[in-house]
Amino acid sequence: MKVGFIGAGKAGFSLGKYFADGGITVTGYYSLHESSARAAAEFTGSRFFDNTEELLKESGAVFLTVPDGAISSVYSELCKYDIKGRHICHCSGVMTAAEAFPDIRRRRAFGYSIHPLFPFTDKKESCGKPAGAFFCIEGDNEHLGEWQNILKNLGFCVQIIDGEVKPMYHAACAIASNLVCALIDESIELMTNCGFTHETALKALSPLIRQNTENILRYGPVKALTGAVERNDVQTVEKHLNCFTTDNERELYRVVCERLIKTARAKNPHKDYSELEKLLTGGI
Ligand SMILES: NC(=O)c1ccc[n+]([C@@H]2O[C@H](COP(=O)([O-])OP(=O)(O)OC[C@H]3O[C@@H](n4cnc5c(N)ncnc54)[C@H](OP(=O)(O)O)[C@@H]3O)[C@@H](O)[C@H]2O)c1
Protein backbone atom coordinates (compact mmCIF):
# COMPACT_ATOMS: atom_id res chain seq x y z
CA MET A 1 0.00 0.00 0.00
CA LYS A 2 1.47 3.35 -1.07
CA VAL A 3 0.16 6.21 1.03
CA GLY A 4 -0.16 9.87 0.05
CA PHE A 5 -1.27 12.82 2.17
CA ILE A 6 -3.40 15.87 1.49
CA GLY A 7 -2.79 18.26 4.39
CA ALA A 8 0.72 18.70 5.71
CA GLY A 9 -0.15 19.61 9.29
CA LYS A 10 0.53 18.02 12.66
CA ALA A 11 -1.26 14.71 11.99
CA GLY A 12 -0.02 14.49 8.39
CA PHE A 13 3.62 14.93 9.41
CA SER A 14 3.47 12.36 12.21
CA LEU A 15 1.43 9.69 10.41
CA GLY A 16 3.69 9.99 7.36
CA LYS A 17 6.71 9.50 9.61
CA TYR A 18 5.17 6.40 11.27
CA PHE A 19 4.43 4.90 7.85
CA ALA A 20 7.82 5.74 6.34
CA ASP A 21 9.73 4.48 9.39
CA GLY A 22 7.58 1.32 9.40
CA GLY A 23 8.53 0.44 5.82
CA ILE A 24 5.33 1.64 4.13
CA THR A 25 5.93 3.73 1.03
CA VAL A 26 4.84 7.32 1.49
CA THR A 27 4.35 8.79 -1.97
CA GLY A 28 4.24 12.36 -0.70
CA TYR A 29 2.26 15.44 0.23
CA TYR A 30 -0.04 18.02 -1.25
CA SER A 31 -1.12 20.89 0.99
CA LEU A 32 -2.76 24.28 0.96
CA HIS A 33 0.65 25.93 1.15
CA GLU A 34 3.51 24.59 -0.90
CA SER A 35 6.01 25.24 1.92
CA SER A 36 4.10 22.86 4.29
CA ALA A 37 3.98 20.07 1.71
CA ARG A 38 7.66 20.50 0.88
CA ALA A 39 8.62 20.39 4.57
CA ALA A 40 6.53 17.24 5.17
CA ALA A 41 8.01 15.57 2.09
CA GLU A 42 11.51 16.31 3.34
CA PHE A 43 10.64 15.10 6.85
CA THR A 44 9.36 11.75 5.56
CA GLY A 45 11.75 11.26 2.63
CA SER A 46 8.89 11.50 0.17
CA ARG A 47 7.76 13.79 -2.68
CA PHE A 48 6.14 17.15 -2.84
CA PHE A 49 3.09 17.31 -5.12
CA ASP A 50 1.71 20.55 -6.54
CA ASN A 51 -1.60 18.92 -7.49
CA THR A 52 -3.88 16.25 -6.04
CA GLU A 53 -4.44 14.44 -9.35
CA GLU A 54 -0.88 13.25 -9.56
CA LEU A 55 -0.77 12.35 -5.87
CA LEU A 56 -3.94 10.28 -6.38
CA LYS A 57 -2.42 8.49 -9.38
CA GLU A 58 0.67 7.52 -7.39
CA SER A 59 -1.07 6.44 -4.16
CA GLY A 60 -3.19 3.41 -3.28
CA ALA A 61 -4.41 5.24 -0.17
CA VAL A 62 -4.87 8.96 0.32
CA PHE A 63 -5.10 10.41 3.82
CA LEU A 64 -7.01 13.68 4.06
CA THR A 65 -5.18 15.08 7.07
CA VAL A 66 -6.88 18.47 6.83
CA PRO A 67 -9.01 20.15 9.54
CA ASP A 68 -12.32 18.30 10.08
CA GLY A 69 -14.24 21.17 8.45
CA ALA A 70 -12.26 20.82 5.21
CA ILE A 71 -12.53 17.02 4.79
CA SER A 72 -15.77 17.05 2.74
CA SER A 73 -14.66 19.80 0.38
CA VAL A 74 -11.23 18.23 -0.17
CA TYR A 75 -12.96 14.91 -0.91
CA SER A 76 -15.29 16.63 -3.41
CA GLU A 77 -12.26 18.14 -5.13
CA LEU A 78 -10.60 14.73 -5.27
CA CYS A 79 -13.72 13.24 -6.85
CA LYS A 80 -13.15 15.35 -9.96
CA TYR A 81 -10.67 12.58 -10.78
CA ASP A 82 -11.13 8.83 -10.96
CA ILE A 83 -10.73 7.49 -7.41
CA LYS A 84 -11.71 3.90 -8.31
CA GLY A 85 -9.91 1.31 -6.19
CA ARG A 86 -8.35 3.92 -3.91
CA HIS A 87 -8.61 3.93 -0.13
CA ILE A 88 -9.61 7.40 1.03
CA CYS A 89 -8.97 7.95 4.74
CA HIS A 90 -9.49 10.77 7.20
CA CYS A 91 -8.35 11.11 10.81
CA SER A 92 -11.28 12.90 12.41
CA GLY A 93 -12.39 11.46 15.74
CA VAL A 94 -15.99 12.52 15.32
CA MET A 95 -16.81 12.04 11.62
CA THR A 96 -17.54 8.65 10.16
CA ALA A 97 -16.19 7.47 6.84
CA ALA A 98 -19.72 7.39 5.38
CA GLU A 99 -20.40 10.95 6.52
CA ALA A 100 -17.17 12.25 4.98
CA PHE A 101 -17.31 10.19 1.79
CA PRO A 102 -21.03 9.59 1.20
CA ASP A 103 -20.85 8.36 -2.40
CA ILE A 104 -17.57 6.48 -2.22
CA ARG A 105 -19.04 3.02 -2.89
CA ARG A 106 -20.66 4.27 -6.08
CA ARG A 107 -17.22 5.46 -7.14
CA ARG A 108 -15.88 1.96 -6.39
CA ALA A 109 -13.40 3.28 -3.86
CA PHE A 110 -13.13 2.55 -0.11
CA GLY A 111 -13.56 4.99 2.74
CA TYR A 112 -12.05 4.81 6.23
CA SER A 113 -11.82 6.92 9.34
CA ILE A 114 -8.52 6.22 11.07
CA HIS A 115 -8.37 8.16 14.32
CA PRO A 116 -5.17 8.31 16.37
CA LEU A 117 -6.20 8.36 20.02
CA PHE A 118 -3.31 10.56 21.07
CA PRO A 119 -2.38 14.21 20.57
CA PHE A 120 -0.03 15.79 18.05
CA THR A 121 0.87 19.21 19.37
CA ASP A 122 3.62 19.94 16.89
CA LYS A 123 4.51 18.95 13.32
CA LYS A 124 7.93 17.51 14.01
CA GLU A 125 8.08 16.92 17.75
CA SER A 126 4.95 14.76 18.12
CA CYS A 127 5.94 11.79 16.01
CA GLY A 128 7.35 9.82 18.94
CA LYS A 129 4.93 6.95 19.48
CA PRO A 130 3.31 7.04 22.93
CA ALA A 131 3.56 3.59 24.53
CA GLY A 132 0.41 1.55 23.92
CA ALA A 133 -1.03 4.15 21.53
CA PHE A 134 -4.40 3.30 19.99
CA PHE A 135 -6.01 3.91 16.64
CA CYS A 136 -9.81 3.65 16.41
CA ILE A 137 -10.93 2.78 12.91
CA GLU A 138 -14.12 2.20 10.96
CA GLY A 139 -15.26 2.13 7.37
CA ASP A 140 -15.70 -0.23 4.43
CA ASN A 141 -15.55 -3.84 5.60
CA GLU A 142 -13.69 -4.92 2.50
CA HIS A 143 -10.31 -3.66 3.67
CA LEU A 144 -10.91 -2.82 7.32
CA GLY A 145 -8.89 -5.86 8.42
CA GLU A 146 -6.06 -4.76 6.16
CA TRP A 147 -5.87 -1.38 7.92
CA GLN A 148 -6.05 -3.12 11.26
CA ASN A 149 -3.02 -5.20 10.30
CA ILE A 150 -1.06 -2.26 8.85
CA LEU A 151 -1.47 -0.29 12.08
CA LYS A 152 -0.76 -3.30 14.29
CA ASN A 153 2.41 -4.00 12.33
CA LEU A 154 3.48 -0.42 12.99
CA GLY A 155 3.21 -1.23 16.71
CA PHE A 156 -0.15 0.38 17.51
CA CYS A 157 -3.17 -1.07 19.30
CA VAL A 158 -6.28 -0.99 17.11
CA GLN A 159 -9.95 -0.82 18.05
CA ILE A 160 -12.63 -1.19 15.39
CA ILE A 161 -15.49 1.13 16.28
CA ASP A 162 -19.10 1.40 15.12
CA GLY A 163 -19.62 4.60 13.09
CA GLU A 164 -22.81 5.42 14.99
CA VAL A 165 -21.00 5.88 18.30
CA LYS A 166 -18.19 8.08 16.99
CA PRO A 167 -19.56 11.34 18.46
CA MET A 168 -19.85 9.65 21.87
CA TYR A 169 -16.40 8.11 21.50
CA HIS A 170 -14.92 11.49 20.60
CA ALA A 171 -16.70 13.19 23.50
CA ALA A 172 -15.11 10.58 25.78
CA CYS A 173 -11.67 11.41 24.37
CA ALA A 174 -12.33 15.14 24.80
CA ILE A 175 -13.33 14.64 28.46
CA ALA A 176 -10.10 12.76 29.19
CA SER A 177 -7.87 15.33 27.50
CA ASN A 178 -9.31 18.77 26.58
CA LEU A 179 -11.71 19.05 29.53
CA VAL A 180 -8.93 18.19 31.96
CA CYS A 181 -7.07 21.23 30.54
CA ALA A 182 -10.08 23.42 31.39
CA LEU A 183 -10.24 22.05 34.95
CA ILE A 184 -6.54 22.62 35.54
CA ASP A 185 -6.73 26.10 34.01
CA GLU A 186 -9.62 26.88 36.38
CA SER A 187 -7.64 25.51 39.32
CA ILE A 188 -4.68 27.77 38.43
CA GLU A 189 -7.01 30.76 38.17
CA LEU A 190 -8.36 30.11 41.68
CA MET A 191 -4.80 29.68 42.99
CA THR A 192 -3.86 33.09 41.54
CA ASN A 193 -6.84 34.55 43.43
CA CYS A 194 -5.16 33.11 46.54
CA GLY A 195 -1.88 34.96 45.93
CA PHE A 196 0.06 32.51 43.75
CA THR A 197 1.57 33.65 40.47
CA HIS A 198 0.47 31.62 37.46
CA GLU A 199 3.90 30.01 37.30
CA THR A 200 4.06 29.14 41.02
CA ALA A 201 0.51 27.81 40.95
CA LEU A 202 1.38 25.35 38.18
CA LYS A 203 4.57 24.39 39.99
CA ALA A 204 2.72 23.87 43.28
CA LEU A 205 -0.06 21.84 41.65
CA SER A 206 2.33 19.68 39.61
CA PRO A 207 3.02 16.93 42.20
CA LEU A 208 -0.73 16.69 42.90
CA ILE A 209 -1.64 16.46 39.22
CA ARG A 210 1.20 14.06 38.43
CA GLN A 211 0.55 11.68 41.34
CA ASN A 212 -3.21 11.74 40.84
CA THR A 213 -2.83 10.99 37.11
CA GLU A 214 -0.38 8.22 37.93
CA ASN A 215 -2.86 6.72 40.43
CA ILE A 216 -5.77 6.96 37.96
CA LEU A 217 -3.76 5.24 35.24
CA ARG A 218 -2.42 2.57 37.58
CA TYR A 219 -5.47 1.78 39.71
CA GLY A 220 -8.43 3.28 37.79
CA PRO A 221 -10.48 6.34 38.83
CA VAL A 222 -12.53 4.57 41.52
CA LYS A 223 -9.56 3.36 43.55
CA ALA A 224 -7.62 6.59 42.89
CA LEU A 225 -10.40 8.85 44.18
CA THR A 226 -9.63 10.84 47.34
CA GLY A 227 -10.94 14.14 48.72
CA ALA A 228 -14.01 15.72 50.23
CA VAL A 229 -16.63 14.00 48.07
CA GLU A 230 -15.14 10.55 48.59
CA ARG A 231 -14.93 11.20 52.37
CA ASN A 232 -18.58 12.37 52.34
CA ASP A 233 -17.42 15.64 53.91
CA VAL A 234 -20.58 17.71 53.35
CA GLN A 235 -19.39 20.85 55.18
CA THR A 236 -16.17 21.07 53.17
CA VAL A 237 -18.03 20.74 49.88
CA GLU A 238 -20.49 23.42 51.08
CA LYS A 239 -17.56 25.77 51.88
CA HIS A 240 -16.16 25.16 48.41
CA LEU A 241 -19.52 25.96 46.80
CA ASN A 242 -19.75 29.21 48.78
CA CYS A 243 -16.25 30.44 47.89
CA PHE A 244 -16.82 30.92 44.17
CA THR A 245 -17.39 34.43 42.91
CA THR A 246 -19.16 33.50 39.68
CA ASP A 247 -22.14 31.23 38.97
CA ASN A 248 -20.22 29.52 36.17
CA GLU A 249 -17.40 28.45 38.51
CA ARG A 250 -19.90 27.22 41.12
CA GLU A 251 -21.85 25.32 38.46
CA LEU A 252 -18.70 23.71 37.08
CA TYR A 253 -17.71 22.54 40.55
CA ARG A 254 -21.23 21.39 41.39
CA VAL A 255 -21.79 19.34 38.23
CA VAL A 256 -18.43 17.59 38.41
CA CYS A 257 -18.93 16.81 42.15
CA GLU A 258 -22.39 15.42 41.41
CA ARG A 259 -20.83 13.02 38.92
CA LEU A 260 -18.07 12.28 41.44
CA ILE A 261 -20.64 10.88 43.88
CA LYS A 262 -21.21 8.01 41.41
CA THR A 263 -17.47 7.24 41.53
CA ALA A 264 -17.41 7.60 45.34
CA ARG A 265 -20.35 5.17 45.66
CA ALA A 266 -18.47 2.64 43.55
CA LYS A 267 -15.53 2.97 45.96
CA ASN A 268 -17.60 3.00 49.16
CA PRO A 269 -20.88 1.15 48.46
CA HIS A 270 -21.86 1.24 52.17
CA LYS A 271 -21.46 5.02 52.64
CA ASP A 272 -24.62 7.12 52.57
CA TYR A 273 -23.99 10.04 50.24
CA SER A 274 -27.63 11.24 50.19
CA GLU A 275 -27.02 14.46 52.22
CA LEU A 276 -24.13 15.43 49.96
CA GLU A 277 -26.23 14.63 46.93
CA LYS A 278 -29.00 16.91 48.23
CA LEU A 279 -26.50 19.75 48.76
CA LEU A 280 -25.18 19.39 45.22
CA THR A 281 -28.58 19.17 43.60
CA GLY A 282 -29.85 22.19 45.58
CA GLY A 283 -31.95 20.18 48.04
CA ILE A 284 -30.46 21.77 51.18
N1 LIG B 1 -3.58 17.17 16.19
C1 LIG B 1 -4.07 16.15 16.84
O1 LIG B 1 -3.75 15.94 18.01
C2 LIG B 1 -5.04 15.19 16.19
C3 LIG B 1 -5.30 13.96 16.86
C4 LIG B 1 -6.17 13.08 16.28
C5 LIG B 1 -6.77 13.38 15.05
N2 LIG B 1 -6.50 14.57 14.43
C6 LIG B 1 -7.17 14.84 13.14
O2 LIG B 1 -6.21 15.03 12.12
C7 LIG B 1 -6.73 15.94 11.15
C8 LIG B 1 -5.73 17.06 10.95
O3 LIG B 1 -5.55 17.73 12.19
P1 LIG B 1 -4.18 18.51 12.51
O4 LIG B 1 -4.16 18.70 13.99
O5 LIG B 1 -3.05 17.84 11.83
O6 LIG B 1 -4.49 19.91 11.84
P2 LIG B 1 -3.44 21.00 11.36
O7 LIG B 1 -2.16 20.88 12.11
O8 LIG B 1 -4.17 22.29 11.36
O9 LIG B 1 -3.12 20.58 9.85
C9 LIG B 1 -4.04 20.61 8.83
C10 LIG B 1 -3.30 20.94 7.55
O10 LIG B 1 -4.23 20.85 6.49
C11 LIG B 1 -3.85 21.77 5.49
N3 LIG B 1 -5.07 22.20 4.81
C12 LIG B 1 -6.09 22.93 5.30
N4 LIG B 1 -7.05 23.06 4.36
C13 LIG B 1 -6.60 22.40 3.25
C14 LIG B 1 -7.11 22.20 1.96
N5 LIG B 1 -8.30 22.69 1.60
N6 LIG B 1 -6.39 21.48 1.09
C15 LIG B 1 -5.17 20.98 1.42
N7 LIG B 1 -4.63 21.16 2.63
C16 LIG B 1 -5.34 21.86 3.53
C17 LIG B 1 -3.11 22.90 6.16
O11 LIG B 1 -2.00 23.05 5.35
P3 LIG B 1 -1.01 24.28 5.20
O12 LIG B 1 -0.02 24.12 6.30
O13 LIG B 1 -0.47 24.05 3.84
O14 LIG B 1 -1.85 25.54 5.33
C18 LIG B 1 -2.72 22.35 7.55
O15 LIG B 1 -1.34 22.27 7.74
C19 LIG B 1 -8.09 16.42 11.66
O16 LIG B 1 -9.10 15.65 11.06
C20 LIG B 1 -8.02 16.12 13.15
O17 LIG B 1 -9.29 15.87 13.72
C21 LIG B 1 -5.64 15.48 14.96
The ligand as an ORCA input file, in Angstrom:
! r2SCAN-3c Opt
* xyz 0 1
  N      -3.583     17.166     16.191
  C      -4.072     16.148     16.838
  O      -3.749     15.941     18.007
  C      -5.036     15.190     16.187
  C      -5.297     13.957     16.859
  C      -6.170     13.077     16.276
  C      -6.770     13.383     15.050
  N      -6.496     14.572     14.427
  C      -7.170     14.841     13.144
  O      -6.212     15.032     12.122
  C      -6.728     15.938     11.151
  C      -5.727     17.057     10.949
  O      -5.553     17.725     12.189
  P      -4.185     18.505     12.511
  O      -4.163     18.700     13.992
  O      -3.050     17.842     11.830
  O      -4.494     19.915     11.837
  P      -3.443     21.004     11.357
  O      -2.164     20.875     12.108
  O      -4.168     22.291     11.363
  O      -3.124     20.581      9.854
  C      -4.036     20.611      8.830
  C      -3.296     20.940      7.551
  O      -4.232     20.852      6.489
  C      -3.854     21.765      5.486
  N      -5.067     22.199      4.806
  C      -6.091     22.926      5.303
  N      -7.047     23.058      4.356
  C      -6.597     22.403      3.255
  C      -7.112     22.200      1.962
  N      -8.298     22.688      1.604
  N      -6.386     21.477      1.086
  C      -5.174     20.983      1.422
  N      -4.628     21.164      2.630
  C      -5.336     21.860      3.530
  C      -3.107     22.905      6.159
  O      -1.996     23.049      5.350
  P      -1.013     24.284      5.195
  O      -0.020     24.123      6.299
  O      -0.467     24.046      3.841
  O      -1.849     25.542      5.328
  C      -2.725     22.346      7.545
  O      -1.338     22.271      7.739
  C      -8.086     16.416     11.656
  O      -9.097     15.650     11.056
  C      -8.017     16.118     13.152
  O      -9.293     15.871     13.720
  C      -5.643     15.480     14.962
*
